[in-house]
Amino acid sequence: MGKILAKQIVNVVDLDSDQIIVGEKKFSAPIICLKKDAVHDIVNYNGFIYWVIDSNILDQEGNFRLGVEDMKLTFQEFSGGWVPKTI
């Protein structure tokens, strides 16, 4: 049986070509961006952008996050809990 190429399916997202995705997209789970040979992966979840060592554990020593808390932009590091950091 032959392989179906992504370009044969309308509106499919592939990994091999430049694409523009239009329209609103909603996700019910974290969006995880893995970067080859990087120390931290990027996770977008619950209003924060996280830089994490393990994308399955958001609250882990050495992780960072950026988001809005109490109407202020905050950058935090996880060290027994989320601690504000000065940029």
C-alpha positions in Angstrom: 0.0 0.0 0.0 1.4 3.4 -0.9 2.1 6.2 1.6 -0.3 9.2 1.5 1.6 12.4 1.4 0.5 15.3 3.7 0.0 17.6 0.7 -2.7 15.2 -0.6 -4.9 16.0 2.5 -6.6 19.4 2.7 -5.6 21.5 5.7 -3.1 19.0 7.1 -0.1 20.3 9.0 3.2 18.7 7.9 6.8 19.0 9.2 8.6 19.3 5.8 7.3 22.6 4.3 6.6 26.2 5.2 2.9 26.7 6.0 0.6 29.4 7.1 -2.2 28.2 9.4 -5.2 30.5 9.5 -8.1 30.6 11.9 -8.3 30.3 15.6 -6.9 27.1 17.2 -7.9 26.0 20.7 -5.9 23.4 22.6 -7.2 21.5 25.7 -3.7 20.3 26.6 -0.3 22.0 26.9 1.5 22.9 23.6 5.0 21.5 23.8 7.8 22.7 21.5 10.8 20.4 21.7 14.2 21.7 20.6 16.9 19.3 19.7 20.0 19.6 21.8 18.5 22.2 24.1 18.5 22.1 27.9 14.9 23.4 28.2 11.8 22.6 26.1 9.1 25.3 25.8 5.5 24.6 27.0 2.6 27.0 26.6 0.0 26.1 29.3 -2.6 27.8 31.4 -1.5 31.3 30.6 2.2 30.8 31.1 5.1 30.1 28.8 7.3 27.5 30.6 11.0 26.6 29.9 11.2 23.1 31.3 13.8 20.4 31.7 11.1 17.6 31.3 8.0 18.6 29.4 5.9 16.2 31.6 6.8 18.0 34.8 6.1 21.8 35.0 6.7 22.2 38.7 10.4 21.0 38.8 13.5 22.6 40.1 15.3 24.5 37.4 12.2 25.3 35.4 11.2 28.9 34.5 7.9 30.5 33.4 6.6 33.8 32.1 3.1 35.0 32.4 0.6 37.4 33.9 -0.2 37.2 37.6 -2.2 39.8 39.6 -2.3 41.9 36.4 1.5 42.1 36.2 4.0 40.4 33.9 6.0 38.0 36.0 9.1 35.8 35.4 9.5 33.0 37.9 11.8 30.1 38.7 10.7 26.9 40.4 12.6 26.5 43.6 10.4 24.6 46.0 7.6 26.8 44.6 7.3 29.5 41.9 9.6 32.3 43.0 9.7 35.7 41.2 13.0 36.5 39.4 14.3 39.8 38.3 15.1 40.1 34.7 
